[in-house]
Amino acid sequence: MDERYDVVVIGGGAGGLSGALTLARARRRVLVVDAGEPRNAPAGHVHNYLSREGTPPAELVAIGRGEVDSYGGRVVAGRVSAVHREDDGFRVELDGGASVRARRLLLATGLTDELPDIPGVAERWGSAVLHCPYCHGWEVRDRAVGVVARGTLGVHGALMWRQWTEDVVLFLHTGAEPTAEELEQLAARGVRIVRGEVAALDGSAAVRLASGEVVERDAVVVAPLFTANADLLSGLGATTVPLEMQGTVMGTHLPADPTGRTDVPGVWVAGNAGDLSAQVIVAAAEGLRAGAMINADLTAEDTRAAVAAKPSVAA
């Protein structure tokens, strides 16, 4: 499989497939390597994706793969084990010993949700345990929701979820004590505060405190630590950086300019690896934009090569 591609896309979610589709339609030779471990696998449906609202994630991926294939792109199941700089491009090694060469890379590997170490959270992740109101708020509207605080973001989260339901409880857990102003805001919106650490989740979504008190909820909101899946590029000099919100570290991401171009020459990023808050439709848009910019970069390189190869014409 020692083949050469214009672009190798690492990751076959919305961002990667959208970038690949753009490049394939630009008549670029493109390969998508997909490990088949989507972040949204626990979710039943994709939301806020215009014209695809409520589509199961696996169905959306299948549609995207078919579209990439229809324009001559190639999607393979596998895992990239290493990436090396080679001549004017990259060598991409795959599990099993195969490797391919690429002139450019698009990283669309997403992120890993590092969940709070609370018994019962991981088992309910994506069903009764949620994190994004825009992804799940409508589905738990008017129901009993609990928000488990982390750092300084508990109040922000509780006030956000209050838009979808009047029954919101803020569990301070290990989060910061609200300021006087925040206490006034919470009271004005009818958000109840429960102090004390959360020991576990029981039943469907009941919150059990270390004191033994149990607060019944229909859904529980937690704030994971979002860690970009970008270690593959560390050998090329790519470094993830922390992203903070209100003084609390939300996670790490791979910095890039507005087009998705990273600090590593020849490497672009799309989706959650570079944008921790990107929902599926945003990741797809970022893939389109990155794909277009990669094609423009390759076009400039092709033009320079053509000029250099053409015999000079005497004046």
Residue frames as qw, qx, qy, qz and C-alpha x, y, z in Angstrom:
[[0.000, 0.885, 0.466, 0.000, 0.00, 0.00, 0.00],
 [0.428, -0.430, 0.081, 0.791, 2.97, 2.31, -0.60],
 [0.304, 0.683, 0.516, 0.418, 0.88, 4.79, -2.57],
 [0.227, -0.107, -0.100, 0.963, 1.10, 8.54, -2.92],
 [0.014, 0.775, 0.629, 0.052, -1.87, 10.83, -2.30],
 [0.115, 0.642, 0.024, 0.757, -2.32, 14.54, -2.53],
 [0.357, -0.487, 0.352, -0.715, -3.94, 14.49, 0.91],
 [0.461, -0.189, -0.857, 0.130, -4.34, 11.93, 3.66],
 [0.457, -0.538, 0.031, -0.708, -7.21, 12.69, 6.02],
 [0.296, 0.036, -0.875, 0.382, -6.78, 11.16, 9.48],
 [0.215, 0.271, 0.639, -0.687, -10.24, 10.63, 10.93],
 [0.055, -0.235, -0.776, -0.583, -13.51, 9.77, 9.22],
 [0.044, 0.592, 0.645, -0.481, -16.10, 11.83, 11.08],
 [0.309, 0.871, 0.375, -0.076, -17.97, 14.85, 9.76],
 [0.081, -0.886, 0.272, 0.367, -14.89, 17.07, 9.60],
 [0.391, -0.352, 0.747, 0.407, -12.68, 14.52, 7.88],
 [0.464, 0.408, 0.758, 0.210, -15.29, 13.35, 5.37],
 [0.237, 0.921, 0.243, -0.188, -16.33, 16.89, 4.52],
 [0.142, -0.773, 0.454, 0.419, -12.71, 17.84, 3.86],
 [0.434, -0.098, 0.827, 0.342, -12.22, 14.71, 1.78],
 [0.444, 0.660, 0.606, 0.008, -15.37, 15.41, -0.24],
 [0.126, 0.940, -0.047, -0.313, -14.17, 18.93, -1.02],
 [0.226, -0.607, 0.655, 0.390, -10.78, 17.65, -2.11],
 [0.494, 0.158, 0.827, 0.216, -12.19, 14.80, -4.16],
 [0.397, 0.811, 0.424, -0.075, -14.47, 17.21, -6.00],
 [0.042, 0.904, -0.299, -0.302, -11.35, 19.31, -6.67],
 [0.874, 0.427, -0.232, 0.008, -9.94, 16.21, -8.40],
 [0.075, -0.682, 0.681, -0.254, -7.34, 15.63, -5.73],
 [0.714, 0.011, -0.700, 0.011, -6.22, 12.12, -4.86],
 [0.344, -0.522, 0.406, -0.667, -7.41, 11.76, -1.27],
 [0.584, -0.103, -0.801, 0.081, -7.38, 8.97, 1.30],
 [0.514, -0.578, 0.187, -0.606, -9.39, 8.93, 4.53],
 [0.463, 0.074, -0.844, 0.261, -8.13, 6.64, 7.30],
 [0.558, -0.483, 0.007, -0.675, -10.87, 6.03, 9.84],
 [0.084, 0.225, -0.895, 0.375, -10.29, 4.17, 13.12],
 [0.500, -0.372, -0.675, -0.396, -14.04, 3.83, 13.60],
 [0.405, -0.387, -0.637, 0.530, -14.17, 5.33, 17.10],
 [0.017, -0.627, -0.243, -0.740, -16.49, 8.34, 16.79],
 [0.031, 0.107, -0.539, 0.835, -16.86, 10.55, 19.83],
 [0.534, -0.025, 0.114, -0.837, -20.64, 10.66, 19.39],
 [0.373, 0.016, -0.908, -0.189, -21.08, 6.89, 19.28],
 [0.032, -0.272, -0.839, 0.471, -23.15, 6.87, 22.53],
 [0.317, 0.333, 0.142, -0.877, -25.57, 9.42, 21.07],
 [0.529, 0.381, 0.757, -0.052, -28.68, 8.23, 19.30],
 [0.424, 0.789, 0.401, 0.194, -29.05, 11.19, 16.96],
 [0.405, 0.037, 0.074, 0.911, -27.26, 14.19, 15.49],
 [0.004, 0.842, 0.501, -0.200, -28.89, 17.54, 16.26],
 [0.019, -0.862, 0.041, 0.504, -28.72, 21.07, 14.87],
 [0.317, -0.184, 0.690, 0.624, -27.53, 19.73, 11.50],
 [0.479, 0.462, 0.041, -0.745, -29.76, 21.52, 8.99],
 [0.710, 0.316, -0.415, -0.472, -31.56, 18.98, 6.75],
 [0.601, 0.135, -0.781, 0.101, -30.14, 16.07, 8.79],
 [0.377, -0.420, 0.441, -0.697, -31.76, 16.80, 12.17],
 [0.816, -0.178, 0.364, -0.412, -32.22, 13.59, 14.15],
 [0.792, 0.416, -0.439, -0.082, -30.07, 11.44, 11.88],
 [0.893, -0.411, 0.107, 0.151, -28.24, 8.60, 13.69],
 [0.177, -0.811, 0.460, 0.316, -24.48, 9.34, 13.71],
 [0.537, -0.146, 0.770, 0.313, -23.57, 6.09, 11.95],
 [0.532, 0.648, 0.539, 0.084, -26.05, 6.87, 9.16],
 [0.134, 0.967, -0.086, -0.200, -24.55, 10.32, 8.63],
 [0.339, -0.593, 0.655, 0.324, -21.07, 8.79, 8.36],
 [0.594, 0.192, 0.752, 0.213, -22.28, 6.16, 5.90],
 [0.422, 0.855, 0.300, -0.031, -23.82, 8.86, 3.70],
 [0.054, -0.915, 0.322, 0.238, -20.60, 10.87, 3.85],
 [0.504, -0.330, 0.735, 0.311, -18.44, 7.90, 2.92],
 [0.591, 0.477, 0.633, 0.154, -20.64, 7.18, -0.07],
 [0.270, 0.954, 0.086, -0.101, -20.37, 10.78, -1.24],
 [0.244, -0.751, 0.538, 0.294, -16.57, 10.78, -0.94],
 [0.573, -0.045, 0.779, 0.249, -16.40, 7.50, -2.82],
 [0.544, 0.691, 0.475, -0.020, -18.66, 8.80, -5.60],
 [0.247, 0.953, -0.158, -0.078, -16.07, 11.45, -6.48],
 [0.759, 0.466, -0.386, 0.240, -13.11, 9.07, -6.47],
 [0.208, -0.675, 0.556, -0.439, -11.96, 9.53, -2.89],
 [0.687, 0.013, -0.724, 0.055, -10.95, 6.51, -0.87],
 [0.524, -0.586, 0.323, -0.527, -12.01, 5.65, 2.70],
 [0.664, 0.118, -0.730, 0.108, -10.30, 2.80, 4.53],
 [0.734, -0.652, -0.045, -0.185, -10.82, 1.37, 8.00],
 [0.787, 0.125, -0.326, 0.509, -7.65, 1.47, 10.03],
 [0.448, -0.868, -0.072, 0.200, -5.54, 3.38, 12.49],
 [0.450, 0.761, -0.286, 0.369, -2.64, 5.69, 11.79],
 [0.833, -0.414, -0.203, 0.307, 0.24, 4.62, 14.03],
 [0.475, -0.518, 0.111, 0.703, 2.81, 7.27, 13.10],
 [0.455, 0.870, 0.165, 0.094, 3.45, 10.23, 10.81],
 [0.625, -0.385, 0.213, 0.644, 6.90, 11.27, 9.56],
 [0.265, 0.846, -0.157, -0.434, 8.19, 14.13, 7.47],
 [0.724, 0.006, 0.576, 0.380, 9.53, 12.81, 4.17],
 [0.375, 0.223, 0.456, 0.775, 11.03, 14.89, 1.34],
 [0.124, -0.178, -0.148, -0.965, 8.28, 17.28, 0.23],
 [0.645, -0.354, -0.316, -0.599, 5.50, 15.60, 2.20],
 [0.537, -0.418, 0.569, -0.462, 4.75, 12.93, 4.77],
 [0.435, 0.058, -0.890, -0.124, 4.86, 9.21, 5.28],
 [0.644, -0.294, 0.212, -0.673, 1.78, 7.92, 7.09],
 [0.198, 0.170, -0.963, 0.070, 2.19, 4.55, 8.78],
 [0.728, -0.248, -0.158, -0.619, -0.83, 2.36, 9.44],
 [0.631, -0.324, 0.651, -0.271, -1.35, -0.43, 11.93],
 [0.916, 0.249, 0.310, -0.050, -0.36, -3.69, 10.31],
 [0.627, -0.284, 0.426, 0.587, 2.79, -2.31, 8.68],
 [0.455, 0.624, 0.453, 0.446, 1.39, -0.59, 5.59],
 [0.212, -0.580, -0.076, 0.783, 2.24, 3.01, 4.81],
 [0.431, 0.744, 0.418, 0.294, 1.25, 5.70, 2.32],
 [0.382, -0.110, 0.009, 0.918, 2.73, 9.02, 1.29],
 [0.071, 0.858, 0.508, -0.018, 0.94, 12.35, 1.32],
 [0.347, 0.470, 0.034, 0.811, 1.71, 15.85, 0.15],
 [0.251, -0.424, 0.217, -0.843, -0.58, 17.32, 2.80],
 [0.259, -0.233, -0.900, 0.262, -2.37, 16.13, 5.93],
 [0.423, -0.469, -0.094, -0.769, -5.78, 16.94, 7.39],
 [0.165, -0.011, -0.871, 0.462, -6.14, 15.96, 11.03],
 [0.551, -0.303, -0.173, -0.758, -9.77, 15.26, 11.97],
 [0.467, -0.008, -0.859, 0.209, -9.30, 12.90, 14.90],
 [0.519, -0.674, -0.357, -0.386, -11.59, 14.75, 17.30],
 [0.117, -0.569, 0.554, -0.597, -11.18, 14.71, 21.04],
 [0.505, -0.188, -0.829, 0.149, -11.51, 12.42, 24.03],
 [0.468, -0.670, -0.051, -0.575, -14.02, 13.22, 26.79],
 [0.387, 0.110, -0.768, 0.498, -12.28, 12.63, 30.12],
 [0.511, -0.613, -0.419, -0.433, -15.22, 12.16, 32.46],
 [0.333, -0.632, 0.442, -0.542, -15.34, 13.01, 36.17],
 [0.351, 0.135, -0.911, 0.171, -14.30, 10.12, 38.38],
 [0.525, -0.096, 0.405, -0.743, -17.78, 9.62, 39.79],
 [0.205, 0.062, 0.975, 0.049, -19.18, 6.06, 39.86],
 [0.373, 0.587, 0.686, -0.211, -22.11, 5.73, 37.48],
 [0.202, 0.746, -0.115, -0.624, -21.16, 8.58, 35.17],
 [0.007, 0.384, -0.769, -0.511, -19.37, 6.59, 32.46],
 [0.219, 0.235, 0.946, 0.046, -22.14, 3.97, 32.27],
 [0.238, 0.747, 0.566, -0.254, -24.77, 6.66, 31.62],
 [0.146, -0.492, 0.285, 0.810, -22.68, 8.88, 29.34],
 [0.110, 0.054, -0.641, -0.758, -24.68, 9.99, 26.32],
 [0.308, -0.465, -0.788, -0.262, -28.01, 8.86, 27.75],
 [0.421, -0.815, -0.397, 0.016, -28.83, 10.15, 31.24],
 [0.490, -0.619, 0.072, 0.609, -25.46, 11.91, 31.66],
 [0.487, 0.776, 0.278, 0.289, -25.07, 14.87, 29.32],
 [0.499, -0.356, -0.028, 0.790, -22.80, 17.86, 28.77],
 [0.097, -0.007, 0.335, 0.937, -24.13, 20.03, 25.93],
 [0.354, 0.461, 0.529, -0.618, -27.53, 21.76, 26.12],
 [0.446, 0.517, -0.299, -0.666, -27.58, 22.33, 22.37],
 [0.272, 0.201, -0.914, -0.225, -27.05, 18.61, 21.79],
 [0.290, -0.244, -0.920, 0.099, -29.49, 17.31, 24.42],
 [0.126, 0.074, 0.396, -0.907, -31.45, 20.18, 25.94],
 [0.572, -0.003, -0.284, -0.770, -34.60, 19.68, 23.89],
 [0.625, -0.049, -0.770, -0.117, -34.69, 15.99, 24.78],
 [0.404, -0.299, -0.715, 0.487, -34.81, 16.74, 28.53],
 [0.136, -0.361, -0.062, -0.921, -36.97, 19.85, 28.36],
 [0.604, -0.447, -0.019, -0.660, -39.24, 20.39, 31.37],
 [0.883, -0.189, -0.422, 0.076, -37.59, 17.50, 33.22],
 [0.583, -0.799, 0.134, 0.066, -35.51, 17.39, 36.41],
 [0.708, 0.547, -0.243, 0.375, -31.89, 18.23, 35.55],
 [0.642, -0.718, 0.066, 0.262, -28.87, 18.27, 37.83],
 [0.509, 0.774, -0.253, 0.279, -25.67, 20.14, 36.99],
 [0.828, -0.421, -0.053, 0.366, -22.47, 18.92, 38.67],
 [0.068, 0.981, -0.176, -0.051, -20.06, 21.84, 39.05],
 [0.849, -0.002, 0.044, 0.526, -16.42, 21.75, 37.98],
 [0.421, 0.082, 0.007, 0.903, -14.11, 24.64, 38.72],
 [0.072, 0.311, 0.216, -0.923, -15.78, 27.99, 38.17],
 [0.217, -0.004, -0.616, -0.757, -18.26, 26.87, 35.52],
 [0.009, -0.341, -0.919, 0.197, -21.09, 25.44, 37.62],
 [0.196, 0.589, 0.370, -0.691, -23.16, 28.60, 37.74],
 [0.240, 0.413, -0.479, -0.736, -22.71, 29.21, 34.02],
 [0.161, -0.029, -0.947, -0.275, -23.89, 25.68, 33.27],
 [0.047, 0.446, 0.809, -0.381, -26.87, 25.82, 35.60],
 [0.238, 0.589, 0.135, -0.761, -28.10, 29.12, 34.16],
 [0.231, 0.287, -0.677, -0.637, -27.72, 27.78, 30.63],
 [0.140, -0.174, -0.969, -0.109, -29.72, 24.62, 31.31],
 [0.159, 0.434, 0.572, -0.677, -32.41, 26.71, 32.99],
 [0.323, 0.307, -0.333, -0.831, -33.46, 27.75, 29.48],
 [0.431, 0.020, -0.815, -0.386, -34.77, 24.22, 28.83],
 [0.564, -0.443, -0.697, -0.022, -36.37, 23.45, 32.19],
 [0.315, -0.768, 0.101, -0.548, -37.48, 25.18, 35.37],
 [0.869, -0.480, 0.098, -0.067, -36.25, 22.27, 37.52],
 [0.633, 0.541, -0.407, 0.375, -32.47, 22.69, 37.73],
 [0.718, -0.688, 0.055, 0.091, -30.33, 21.74, 40.72],
 [0.404, 0.747, -0.458, 0.261, -26.71, 22.87, 40.93],
 [0.902, -0.382, -0.078, 0.183, -24.54, 20.35, 42.77],
 [0.025, -0.939, 0.342, 0.012, -21.48, 22.28, 43.90],
 [0.965, 0.105, -0.106, 0.214, -19.47, 19.06, 44.29],
 [0.679, -0.303, 0.023, 0.668, -15.84, 20.28, 44.04],
 [0.319, 0.661, 0.280, 0.619, -16.69, 23.48, 42.19],
 [0.204, 0.156, -0.273, 0.927, -16.17, 27.01, 43.40],
 [0.024, -0.594, -0.651, 0.471, -18.59, 28.57, 45.86],
 [0.237, 0.721, 0.442, 0.478, -20.81, 31.03, 43.96],
 [0.193, 0.100, -0.188, 0.958, -20.21, 34.72, 44.48],
 [0.178, 0.429, 0.541, -0.701, -22.87, 36.94, 46.00],
 [0.392, 0.401, -0.266, -0.784, -23.85, 38.10, 42.52],
 [0.346, 0.101, -0.872, -0.330, -24.07, 34.52, 41.26],
 [0.011, -0.264, -0.881, 0.392, -26.18, 33.47, 44.24],
 [0.320, 0.456, 0.239, -0.796, -28.58, 36.28, 43.40],
 [0.410, 0.325, -0.568, -0.636, -28.73, 35.13, 39.77],
 [0.231, -0.029, -0.971, -0.047, -29.39, 31.52, 40.70],
 [0.113, 0.366, 0.720, -0.579, -32.09, 32.50, 43.16],
 [0.363, 0.434, -0.035, -0.823, -33.76, 34.77, 40.62],
 [0.497, 0.263, -0.655, -0.505, -33.91, 31.89, 38.14],
 [0.859, -0.223, 0.123, -0.445, -35.12, 29.36, 40.69],
 [0.719, 0.332, -0.596, 0.132, -32.00, 27.18, 40.59],
 [0.770, -0.621, 0.073, -0.128, -31.53, 25.22, 43.81],
 [0.289, 0.664, -0.653, 0.224, -28.00, 24.72, 45.20],
 [0.938, -0.337, -0.061, -0.046, -26.91, 21.47, 46.84],
 [0.027, 0.796, -0.586, 0.152, -23.56, 21.54, 48.62],
 [0.726, -0.324, 0.602, -0.076, -21.35, 18.55, 49.30],
 [0.047, 0.422, -0.792, -0.439, -19.45, 16.18, 47.02],
 [0.852, 0.184, -0.144, -0.469, -21.27, 13.83, 44.68],
 [0.517, -0.393, 0.760, -0.027, -20.42, 10.23, 45.57],
 [0.237, 0.044, 0.910, 0.339, -22.18, 8.36, 42.75],
 [0.531, 0.089, -0.230, -0.811, -25.11, 8.18, 40.39],
 [0.307, 0.065, 0.926, -0.211, -27.73, 5.54, 41.18],
 [0.506, 0.556, 0.598, -0.277, -30.73, 4.24, 39.28],
 [0.568, 0.688, 0.347, 0.290, -31.42, 6.12, 36.09],
 [0.371, 0.579, -0.097, 0.719, -29.87, 9.42, 37.17],
 [0.556, -0.808, -0.185, -0.066, -30.28, 9.82, 40.95],
 [0.333, 0.657, -0.426, 0.525, -27.45, 11.81, 42.53],
 [0.793, -0.520, -0.289, 0.133, -26.08, 10.32, 45.75],
 [0.034, 0.876, -0.317, 0.361, -23.99, 12.66, 47.88],
 [0.439, 0.290, -0.736, 0.425, -21.13, 11.69, 50.18],
 [0.319, -0.232, 0.499, -0.772, -23.46, 12.53, 53.07],
 [0.179, 0.196, 0.960, -0.090, -25.83, 9.80, 51.92],
 [0.407, 0.546, 0.282, -0.676, -28.49, 12.21, 50.69],
 [0.372, 0.205, 0.771, 0.473, -30.07, 11.22, 47.38],
 [0.292, 0.533, 0.060, -0.792, -31.51, 13.79, 44.97],
 [0.619, 0.371, 0.683, 0.115, -33.67, 12.34, 42.22],
 [0.156, 0.606, -0.293, -0.723, -32.98, 13.65, 38.73],
 [0.835, 0.459, 0.265, -0.148, -33.97, 12.66, 35.22],
 [0.737, 0.541, -0.076, 0.399, -30.67, 13.79, 33.71],
 [0.566, -0.714, 0.070, 0.406, -27.31, 14.87, 35.07],
 [0.499, 0.837, -0.104, 0.199, -24.94, 17.32, 33.40],
 [0.721, -0.509, 0.167, 0.440, -21.19, 16.99, 33.84],
 [0.307, 0.906, -0.258, -0.138, -18.29, 18.90, 32.32],
 [0.945, 0.013, 0.086, 0.316, -15.65, 16.55, 30.88],
 [0.258, -0.704, 0.392, 0.533, -12.07, 17.54, 30.24],
 [0.769, 0.621, 0.105, -0.105, -11.84, 17.78, 26.45],
 [0.480, -0.556, 0.540, 0.411, -8.50, 16.39, 25.25],
 [0.580, 0.658, -0.275, -0.394, -7.58, 16.77, 21.59],
 [0.915, -0.019, 0.374, 0.152, -6.49, 13.56, 19.87],
 [0.436, 0.878, -0.195, 0.003, -3.37, 15.07, 18.35],
 [0.632, -0.589, 0.469, 0.181, -0.49, 13.03, 19.77],
 [0.840, 0.332, 0.342, 0.260, 0.16, 11.59, 16.31],
 [0.437, 0.824, 0.033, 0.360, 1.60, 14.91, 15.22],
 [0.519, -0.829, 0.137, 0.157, 3.93, 15.47, 18.16],
 [0.752, -0.146, 0.373, 0.524, 6.87, 14.15, 16.15],
 [0.421, 0.601, 0.344, 0.585, 6.23, 16.88, 13.58],
 [0.236, 0.070, -0.236, 0.940, 6.35, 19.58, 16.21],
 [0.382, -0.533, -0.383, -0.651, 2.62, 20.01, 16.72],
 [0.200, -0.049, -0.721, 0.662, 1.78, 20.94, 20.31],
 [0.301, -0.684, -0.599, -0.287, -1.65, 21.13, 21.89],
 [0.090, 0.251, -0.354, 0.896, -2.39, 23.98, 24.27],
 [0.037, -0.432, -0.792, 0.429, -4.87, 24.39, 27.13],
 [0.134, -0.484, -0.388, -0.773, -8.13, 26.22, 26.57],
 [0.125, -0.237, -0.668, 0.694, -9.59, 28.11, 29.54],
 [0.233, -0.596, -0.460, -0.616, -13.05, 29.48, 30.26],
 [0.480, -0.773, -0.018, -0.415, -13.64, 31.68, 33.29],
 [0.197, -0.695, 0.637, -0.270, -10.34, 30.50, 34.75],
 [0.802, -0.120, 0.565, -0.153, -11.16, 26.79, 34.39],
 [0.007, 0.391, -0.791, -0.471, -9.23, 24.64, 31.94],
 [0.798, 0.254, 0.094, -0.539, -11.74, 23.10, 29.53],
 [0.934, 0.096, 0.310, 0.149, -9.18, 20.88, 27.83],
 [0.342, -0.480, 0.490, 0.643, -6.54, 20.99, 25.12],
 [0.679, 0.673, 0.271, -0.116, -6.71, 21.78, 21.42],
 [0.646, 0.019, 0.353, 0.677, -4.39, 22.07, 18.44],
 [0.076, 0.728, 0.073, -0.678, -4.06, 25.76, 17.51],
 [0.473, 0.316, 0.613, 0.549, -4.75, 26.77, 13.92],
 [0.059, 0.153, -0.106, -0.981, -5.56, 29.86, 11.90],
 [0.572, 0.289, 0.296, -0.708, -9.15, 30.52, 10.72],
 [0.665, 0.387, -0.464, -0.439, -8.62, 28.25, 7.68],
 [0.974, -0.193, 0.070, -0.095, -7.50, 25.29, 9.80],
 [0.663, 0.539, -0.388, 0.345, -3.81, 25.66, 8.94],
 [0.763, -0.609, -0.085, 0.200, -1.64, 24.63, 11.90],
 [0.164, -0.888, 0.388, 0.186, 1.86, 25.82, 12.76],
 [0.616, -0.207, 0.700, 0.296, 3.22, 22.63, 11.15],
 [0.288, 0.469, -0.448, -0.705, 3.80, 23.23, 7.42],
 [0.362, 0.100, -0.826, -0.422, 1.51, 21.07, 5.34],
 [0.199, -0.294, -0.906, 0.229, -0.88, 20.15, 8.16],
 [0.360, -0.338, -0.121, -0.861, -4.46, 21.36, 8.64],
 [0.006, -0.159, -0.893, 0.421, -6.99, 20.51, 11.33],
 [0.433, -0.268, -0.330, -0.795, -10.80, 20.34, 11.31],
 [0.714, -0.416, -0.522, -0.212, -13.35, 19.48, 13.97],
 [0.648, -0.750, -0.077, -0.106, -12.90, 18.95, 17.68],
 [0.813, -0.089, -0.085, 0.569, -9.14, 18.40, 17.60],
 [0.329, 0.226, 0.007, 0.917, -8.82, 22.11, 16.90],
 [0.331, -0.342, -0.053, -0.878, -12.21, 23.42, 18.04],
 [0.023, -0.031, -0.915, 0.402, -13.42, 21.90, 21.31],
 [0.379, 0.335, 0.486, -0.713, -16.93, 23.34, 21.03],
 [0.344, 0.244, -0.558, -0.715, -17.62, 22.38, 17.41],
 [0.731, 0.166, 0.537, -0.387, -20.82, 20.42, 16.90],
 [0.678, 0.150, 0.660, 0.287, -21.18, 18.07, 13.95],
 [0.465, 0.814, 0.319, 0.141, -22.35, 20.68, 11.47],
 [0.088, -0.951, 0.270, 0.125, -19.53, 23.04, 12.50],
 [0.589, -0.380, 0.648, 0.297, -16.95, 20.25, 12.14],
 [0.646, 0.457, 0.557, 0.252, -18.29, 19.59, 8.63],
 [0.245, 0.966, 0.073, 0.038, -17.99, 23.28, 7.76],
 [0.322, -0.801, 0.463, 0.203, -14.43, 23.37, 9.07],
 [0.693, -0.042, 0.654, 0.301, -13.61, 20.32, 6.95],
 [0.524, 0.751, 0.362, 0.177, -14.96, 22.07, 3.84],
 [0.021, 0.988, -0.153, -0.029, -12.93, 25.18, 4.56],
 [0.508, -0.586, 0.585, 0.237, -9.74, 23.25, 5.32],
 [0.725, 0.238, 0.592, 0.258, -10.18, 21.14, 2.20],
 [0.419, 0.878, 0.189, 0.136, -10.53, 24.23, 0.03],
 [0.154, -0.926, 0.338, 0.067, -7.46, 25.83, 1.58],
 [0.667, -0.306, 0.630, 0.255, -5.41, 22.66, 1.14],
 [0.674, 0.517, 0.464, 0.252, -6.40, 22.53, -2.51],
 [0.197, 0.978, -0.033, 0.065, -5.39, 26.18, -2.94],
 [0.419, -0.741, 0.501, 0.157, -2.03, 25.44, -1.31],
 [0.714, 0.000, 0.642, 0.279, -1.44, 22.46, -3.59],
 [0.533, 0.776, 0.305, 0.144, -2.48, 24.50, -6.63],
 [0.021, -0.962, 0.265, 0.055, 0.14, 27.12, -5.78],
 [0.553, -0.479, 0.648, 0.212, 2.77, 24.40, -5.40],
 [0.713, 0.344, 0.574, 0.208, 1.76, 22.76, -8.68],
 [0.370, 0.922, 0.103, 0.056, 1.99, 26.11, -10.45],
 [0.230, -0.848, 0.455, 0.148, 5.46, 26.83, -9.09],
 [0.656, -0.187, 0.693, 0.232, 6.62, 23.40, -10.24],
 [0.640, 0.606, 0.448, 0.150, 5.14, 23.92, -13.70],
 [0.171, 0.977, -0.123, -0.027, 6.85, 27.29, -14.08],
 [0.403, -0.683, 0.586, 0.168, 10.17, 25.85, -12.96],
 [0.689, 0.032, 0.695, 0.203, 9.89, 22.94, -15.40],
 [0.566, 0.769, 0.297, 0.016, 8.99, 25.08, -18.41],
 [0.645, 0.086, 0.153, 0.744, 11.93, 26.17, -20.58],
 [0.071, -0.697, -0.135, 0.701, 12.54, 29.89, -20.41],
 [0.543, 0.700, 0.393, 0.247, 11.64, 31.89, -23.48],
 [0.483, -0.098, 0.082, 0.866, 14.27, 34.26, -24.78],
 [0.125, 0.750, 0.275, -0.588, 13.23, 37.89, -24.93]]
